[in-house]
Amino acid sequence: MRFASLGSGSQGNALVIESGRTRVLLDCGFPLREVQVRLARFGLAASDISGIIVTHEHGDHGEGVFPLSRRFGIPVWLTHGTIAAMRDVGNDIDRECEFHLIDSHSAFAVGDLLVQPFTVPHDAREPVQFVLSDGARRLGVLTDTGCPTAHVEASLSGCDALVLECNHDLDMLINGDYPSALKARIGGRLGHLDNGASGAILGAIDRSRLKHVIAAHLSQKNNTPELARAALAAALNCEPGWVAVASQEEGFGWRDLT
């Protein structure tokens, strides 16, 4: 089992996870041509993708989902609330697309991968995040979440790798030039995790199996890679250099869990 990021941030997100003959995209927030270019960096074509799993409807996670699905016949998995919200903004979902509605508390299989959704607080219709497993190793993904919850912490405990949102540094957000309403949305309980909250989640979970921790979904205006690394490293009691950071332009390269 291995995973890589095509890019992470407010301009687009997509994670590719591979196990055996199965390759899935977790979100696809890039236009069709752009996601093909980014897949090619990893030696992949869109036709190599077995399925697309969607966390929520916001454009930086969902823009390319149905164009990619329609063009290459790739099935999609998403919650009832997410598909309803995507229809509401004009997505032509029902034309030549195969999609599967998921229960936000029930695991499902995509080829060789077992996928466990878990609910999160975020300002979307029915947002979820995921833990993906090949039966031996577990990858936890948590982005677009407003605050830690006991359910989130329980879901991520015992993972072998984590992709964890570090959207903003709280002081940079408060003292920055965003409008007050936007600051309140980002920093609110249905917004995004700041570095300190992400570190608190790491401090609360079972970390005994962790081999990879990647800070993701960093704000380009209200955070820095150095601040994100420092917060997660403090929780892990490790050197900041051990913590990786997913960038908007490059994402991050393949990470092995075998």
C-alpha positions as a Markdown table, in Angstrom:
| # | Residue | x | y | z |
|---|---|---|---|---|
| 1 | Met | 0.0 | 0.0 | 0.0 |
| 2 | Arg | 1.3 | 3.5 | -0.9 |
| 3 | Phe | -0.1 | 7.0 | -1.3 |
| 4 | Ala | 0.8 | 10.4 | -2.8 |
| 5 | Ser | -0.7 | 13.8 | -3.1 |
| 6 | Leu | -1.4 | 15.6 | -6.4 |
| 7 | Gly | -1.7 | 18.9 | -4.5 |
| 8 | Ser | -3.1 | 20.2 | -1.3 |
| 9 | Gly | -4.6 | 23.6 | -0.5 |
| 10 | Ser | -7.5 | 26.0 | -1.2 |
| 11 | Gln | -6.8 | 25.8 | -5.0 |
| 12 | Gly | -7.3 | 22.0 | -5.2 |
| 13 | Asn | -6.8 | 18.7 | -3.4 |
| 14 | Ala | -6.4 | 15.1 | -4.6 |
| 15 | Leu | -4.7 | 12.1 | -2.9 |
| 16 | Val | -4.0 | 8.9 | -4.7 |
| 17 | Ile | -3.9 | 5.6 | -2.7 |
| 18 | Glu | -2.8 | 2.3 | -4.2 |
| 19 | Ser | -3.1 | -1.2 | -3.0 |
| 20 | Gly | -2.6 | -4.2 | -5.3 |
| 21 | Arg | -4.5 | -3.6 | -8.5 |
| 22 | Thr | -6.6 | -0.8 | -7.0 |
| 23 | Arg | -5.8 | 2.9 | -7.3 |
| 24 | Val | -8.3 | 5.4 | -5.9 |
| 25 | Leu | -8.4 | 9.2 | -5.8 |
| 26 | Leu | -9.5 | 10.7 | -2.6 |
| 27 | Asp | -11.1 | 14.0 | -3.8 |
| 28 | Cys | -10.4 | 15.6 | -7.1 |
| 29 | Gly | -10.4 | 19.4 | -6.8 |
| 30 | Phe | -8.6 | 20.1 | -10.1 |
| 31 | Pro | -9.9 | 20.7 | -13.6 |
| 32 | Leu | -9.9 | 17.6 | -15.9 |
| 33 | Arg | -6.7 | 18.5 | -17.8 |
| 34 | Glu | -4.8 | 19.6 | -14.7 |
| 35 | Val | -5.5 | 16.3 | -12.8 |
| 36 | Gln | -4.3 | 14.4 | -15.8 |
| 37 | Val | -1.0 | 16.4 | -15.8 |
| 38 | Arg | -0.6 | 15.8 | -12.1 |
| 39 | Leu | -1.3 | 12.1 | -12.4 |
| 40 | Ala | 1.3 | 11.8 | -15.1 |
| 41 | Arg | 4.0 | 13.1 | -12.6 |
| 42 | Phe | 3.5 | 9.8 | -10.8 |
| 43 | Gly | 3.5 | 7.7 | -13.9 |
| 44 | Leu | -0.3 | 7.3 | -13.9 |
| 45 | Ala | -3.0 | 7.9 | -16.4 |
| 46 | Ala | -6.6 | 8.7 | -15.5 |
| 47 | Ser | -7.6 | 5.3 | -16.9 |
| 48 | Asp | -5.5 | 3.7 | -14.1 |
| 49 | Ile | -7.9 | 5.1 | -11.5 |
| 50 | Ser | -10.3 | 2.5 | -10.0 |
| 51 | Gly | -12.6 | 4.9 | -8.2 |
| 52 | Ile | -13.0 | 8.4 | -6.7 |
| 53 | Ile | -14.0 | 8.9 | -3.1 |
| 54 | Val | -15.3 | 12.3 | -2.1 |
| 55 | Thr | -15.1 | 14.0 | 1.3 |
| 56 | His | -17.5 | 16.9 | 0.6 |
| 57 | Glu | -18.8 | 19.2 | -2.2 |
| 58 | His | -16.6 | 22.2 | -2.0 |
| 59 | Gly | -14.9 | 23.0 | -5.3 |
| 60 | Asp | -11.3 | 22.6 | -4.1 |
| 61 | His | -12.3 | 18.9 | -3.4 |
| 62 | Gly | -15.0 | 18.2 | -5.9 |
| 63 | Glu | -14.5 | 20.3 | -9.1 |
| 64 | Gly | -13.0 | 17.5 | -11.2 |
| 65 | Val | -14.8 | 14.5 | -9.8 |
| 66 | Phe | -17.7 | 14.2 | -12.3 |
| 67 | Pro | -15.8 | 15.4 | -15.4 |
| 68 | Leu | -13.1 | 12.8 | -14.7 |
| 69 | Ser | -15.7 | 10.1 | -13.9 |
| 70 | Arg | -17.7 | 10.8 | -17.1 |
| 71 | Arg | -14.7 | 11.0 | -19.4 |
| 72 | Phe | -13.0 | 7.8 | -18.1 |
| 73 | Gly | -15.9 | 5.8 | -16.7 |
| 74 | Ile | -14.6 | 5.9 | -13.1 |
| 75 | Pro | -17.1 | 5.2 | -10.4 |
| 76 | Val | -17.6 | 7.7 | -7.5 |
| 77 | Trp | -18.4 | 7.1 | -3.8 |
| 78 | Leu | -19.9 | 9.9 | -1.7 |
| 79 | Thr | -22.5 | 10.7 | 0.9 |
| 80 | His | -26.2 | 11.5 | 0.3 |
| 81 | Gly | -25.6 | 15.1 | 1.5 |
| 82 | Thr | -22.6 | 15.6 | -0.7 |
| 83 | Ile | -24.3 | 14.5 | -3.9 |
| 84 | Ala | -27.4 | 16.6 | -3.1 |
| 85 | Ala | -25.2 | 19.7 | -2.6 |
| 86 | Met | -23.3 | 19.0 | -5.8 |
| 87 | Arg | -26.5 | 18.8 | -7.7 |
| 88 | Asp | -27.7 | 22.0 | -6.2 |
| 89 | Val | -24.7 | 23.9 | -7.8 |
| 90 | Gly | -25.4 | 22.4 | -11.2 |
| 91 | Asn | -23.2 | 19.3 | -11.4 |
| 92 | Asp | -24.5 | 17.1 | -14.2 |
| 93 | Ile | -24.1 | 13.9 | -12.1 |
| 94 | Asp | -26.7 | 11.6 | -13.5 |
| 95 | Arg | -25.5 | 11.7 | -17.1 |
| 96 | Glu | -23.1 | 8.8 | -17.9 |
| 97 | Cys | -21.7 | 8.7 | -14.3 |
| 98 | Glu | -21.6 | 5.7 | -12.0 |
| 99 | Phe | -21.9 | 6.7 | -8.4 |
| 100 | His | -22.4 | 4.9 | -5.1 |
| 101 | Leu | -24.0 | 6.5 | -2.0 |
| 102 | Ile | -22.3 | 5.7 | 1.2 |
| 103 | Asp | -23.4 | 5.8 | 4.8 |
| 104 | Ser | -21.1 | 8.1 | 6.8 |
| 105 | His | -20.6 | 5.4 | 9.5 |
| 106 | Ser | -20.3 | 2.2 | 7.4 |
| 107 | Ala | -17.2 | 0.8 | 5.8 |
| 108 | Phe | -17.2 | -0.1 | 2.1 |
| 109 | Ala | -14.7 | -1.7 | -0.3 |
| 110 | Val | -13.2 | -0.4 | -3.5 |
| 111 | Gly | -11.2 | -3.2 | -5.0 |
| 112 | Asp | -8.4 | -4.1 | -2.7 |
| 113 | Leu | -9.0 | -1.2 | -0.3 |
| 114 | Leu | -11.3 | -1.1 | 2.7 |
| 115 | Val | -12.6 | 2.4 | 3.3 |
| 116 | Gln | -14.0 | 3.6 | 6.6 |
| 117 | Pro | -15.7 | 7.0 | 6.6 |
| 118 | Phe | -16.1 | 9.1 | 9.7 |
| 119 | Thr | -18.1 | 12.3 | 10.3 |
| 120 | Val | -16.4 | 15.7 | 10.9 |
| 121 | Pro | -17.5 | 19.2 | 11.8 |
| 122 | His | -17.3 | 21.4 | 8.7 |
| 123 | Asp | -19.6 | 23.8 | 6.8 |
| 124 | Ala | -20.7 | 21.3 | 4.2 |
| 125 | Arg | -23.9 | 19.3 | 3.7 |
| 126 | Glu | -22.7 | 15.9 | 5.0 |
| 127 | Pro | -18.9 | 16.0 | 5.2 |
| 128 | Val | -16.8 | 12.9 | 6.0 |
| 129 | Gln | -13.1 | 12.0 | 6.1 |
| 130 | Phe | -11.6 | 8.5 | 5.7 |
| 131 | Val | -9.4 | 5.8 | 7.0 |
| 132 | Leu | -8.2 | 3.5 | 4.2 |
| 133 | Ser | -6.7 | 0.0 | 4.7 |
| 134 | Asp | -5.3 | -2.9 | 2.8 |
| 135 | Gly | -6.1 | -5.2 | 5.8 |
| 136 | Ala | -2.7 | -4.7 | 7.4 |
| 137 | Arg | -1.9 | -1.0 | 7.2 |
| 138 | Arg | -4.2 | 2.0 | 7.8 |
| 139 | Leu | -3.9 | 5.5 | 6.3 |
| 140 | Gly | -5.9 | 8.2 | 8.0 |
| 141 | Val | -6.9 | 11.4 | 6.2 |
| 142 | Leu | -8.3 | 14.5 | 8.0 |
| 143 | Thr | -8.7 | 17.8 | 6.2 |
| 144 | Asp | -11.5 | 20.4 | 6.2 |
| 145 | Thr | -12.5 | 20.0 | 9.8 |
| 146 | Gly | -13.3 | 22.8 | 12.2 |
| 147 | Cys | -12.3 | 21.3 | 15.5 |
| 148 | Pro | -11.2 | 18.1 | 17.2 |
| 149 | Thr | -13.8 | 15.7 | 18.4 |
| 150 | Ala | -13.7 | 12.4 | 20.3 |
| 151 | His | -15.0 | 10.6 | 17.2 |
| 152 | Val | -12.3 | 12.0 | 15.0 |
| 153 | Glu | -9.6 | 11.0 | 17.5 |
| 154 | Ala | -11.0 | 7.5 | 17.9 |
| 155 | Ser | -11.1 | 7.1 | 14.1 |
| 156 | Leu | -7.5 | 8.1 | 13.6 |
| 157 | Ser | -6.0 | 6.2 | 16.6 |
| 158 | Gly | -3.7 | 3.4 | 15.6 |
| 159 | Cys | -3.1 | 4.5 | 12.0 |
| 160 | Asp | 0.3 | 3.8 | 10.2 |
| 161 | Ala | 0.2 | 7.1 | 8.4 |
| 162 | Leu | -1.7 | 10.4 | 8.7 |
| 163 | Val | -2.4 | 13.2 | 6.3 |
| 164 | Leu | -3.5 | 15.9 | 8.7 |
| 165 | Glu | -4.9 | 19.4 | 8.1 |
| 166 | Cys | -2.8 | 22.3 | 9.3 |
| 167 | Asn | -4.7 | 25.1 | 7.6 |
| 168 | His | -3.6 | 28.1 | 9.5 |
| 169 | Asp | -1.6 | 29.6 | 12.3 |
| 170 | Leu | -4.1 | 31.2 | 14.6 |
| 171 | Asp | -2.1 | 34.4 | 15.2 |
| 172 | Met | -1.5 | 34.9 | 11.5 |
| 173 | Leu | -5.2 | 34.4 | 10.8 |
| 174 | Ile | -6.3 | 36.9 | 13.5 |
| 175 | Asn | -3.7 | 39.5 | 12.5 |
| 176 | Gly | -4.1 | 39.1 | 8.8 |
| 177 | Asp | -6.0 | 41.1 | 6.3 |
| 178 | Tyr | -9.0 | 38.7 | 5.7 |
| 179 | Pro | -12.4 | 40.2 | 6.3 |
| 180 | Ser | -13.8 | 39.5 | 9.8 |
| 181 | Ala | -16.5 | 37.2 | 8.5 |
| 182 | Leu | -14.0 | 35.0 | 6.6 |
| 183 | Lys | -11.7 | 34.9 | 9.7 |
| 184 | Ala | -14.7 | 33.8 | 11.8 |
| 185 | Arg | -15.6 | 31.1 | 9.3 |
| 186 | Ile | -12.1 | 29.7 | 8.9 |
| 187 | Gly | -11.4 | 29.7 | 12.7 |
| 188 | Gly | -14.9 | 28.6 | 13.7 |
| 189 | Arg | -16.0 | 25.1 | 14.8 |
| 190 | Leu | -17.2 | 24.3 | 11.3 |
| 191 | Gly | -14.1 | 25.8 | 9.5 |
| 192 | His | -10.5 | 24.5 | 9.4 |
| 193 | Leu | -8.0 | 23.2 | 11.8 |
| 194 | Asp | -5.2 | 25.5 | 13.0 |
| 195 | Asn | -1.7 | 24.1 | 13.8 |
| 196 | Gly | -2.4 | 23.9 | 17.5 |
| 197 | Ala | -5.6 | 22.0 | 17.1 |
| 198 | Ser | -3.9 | 19.5 | 14.7 |
| 199 | Gly | -1.2 | 19.0 | 17.3 |
| 200 | Ala | -3.8 | 18.4 | 19.9 |
| 201 | Ile | -5.3 | 15.7 | 17.8 |
| 202 | Leu | -1.9 | 14.0 | 17.4 |
| 203 | Gly | -1.4 | 14.3 | 21.2 |
| 204 | Ala | -4.7 | 12.5 | 21.9 |
| 205 | Ile | -4.5 | 9.5 | 19.6 |
| 206 | Asp | -2.6 | 6.2 | 19.7 |
| 207 | Arg | 0.6 | 7.0 | 17.7 |
| 208 | Ser | 2.4 | 3.8 | 18.3 |
| 209 | Arg | 2.2 | 2.6 | 14.6 |
| 210 | Leu | 2.9 | 6.0 | 12.9 |
| 211 | Lys | 5.5 | 5.9 | 10.2 |
| 212 | His | 4.4 | 9.0 | 8.2 |
| 213 | Val | 2.8 | 12.3 | 9.2 |
| 214 | Ile | 2.1 | 14.8 | 6.5 |
| 215 | Ala | 0.7 | 18.3 | 7.2 |
| 216 | Ala | -1.8 | 19.2 | 4.5 |
| 217 | His | -4.2 | 21.9 | 3.3 |
| 218 | Leu | -1.9 | 24.8 | 4.4 |
| 219 | Ser | -3.2 | 28.3 | 3.8 |
| 220 | Gln | -0.8 | 30.2 | 1.6 |
| 221 | Lys | -1.6 | 33.5 | 3.5 |
| 222 | Asn | -2.1 | 32.4 | 7.0 |
| 223 | Asn | 0.5 | 29.6 | 7.6 |
| 224 | Thr | 4.0 | 28.5 | 6.8 |
| 225 | Pro | 5.5 | 25.0 | 6.4 |
| 226 | Glu | 7.8 | 25.7 | 9.3 |
| 227 | Leu | 5.0 | 26.6 | 11.7 |
| 228 | Ala | 3.0 | 23.5 | 10.7 |
| 229 | Arg | 6.0 | 21.2 | 11.1 |
| 230 | Ala | 6.9 | 22.7 | 14.5 |
| 231 | Ala | 3.3 | 22.2 | 15.9 |
| 232 | Leu | 3.1 | 18.6 | 14.8 |
| 233 | Ala | 6.7 | 17.8 | 15.8 |
| 234 | Ala | 6.0 | 19.1 | 19.3 |
| 235 | Ala | 3.1 | 16.7 | 19.7 |
| 236 | Leu | 5.1 | 13.8 | 18.3 |
| 237 | Asn | 8.3 | 14.7 | 20.3 |
| 238 | Cys | 10.3 | 14.5 | 17.2 |
| 239 | Glu | 12.5 | 16.7 | 15.0 |
| 240 | Pro | 10.5 | 19.0 | 12.7 |
| 241 | Gly | 12.2 | 17.6 | 9.7 |
| 242 | Trp | 10.5 | 14.2 | 10.2 |
| 243 | Val | 7.1 | 15.8 | 9.5 |
| 244 | Ala | 6.4 | 16.2 | 5.8 |
| 245 | Val | 4.3 | 19.0 | 4.2 |
| 246 | Ala | 2.0 | 18.7 | 1.2 |
| 247 | Ser | 2.2 | 21.7 | -1.1 |
| 248 | Gln | -0.4 | 23.2 | -3.4 |
| 249 | Glu | 1.8 | 22.9 | -6.5 |
| 250 | Glu | 3.6 | 19.6 | -5.9 |
| 251 | Gly | 1.6 | 17.7 | -3.2 |
| 252 | Phe | 4.1 | 15.0 | -2.1 |
| 253 | Gly | 5.7 | 11.9 | -3.6 |
| 254 | Trp | 4.9 | 8.3 | -3.0 |
| 255 | Arg | 5.0 | 7.1 | 0.6 |
| 256 | Asp | 5.1 | 3.3 | 1.2 |
| 257 | Leu | 3.3 | 1.5 | 4.0 |
| 258 | Thr | 4.5 | -1.9 | 3.2 |
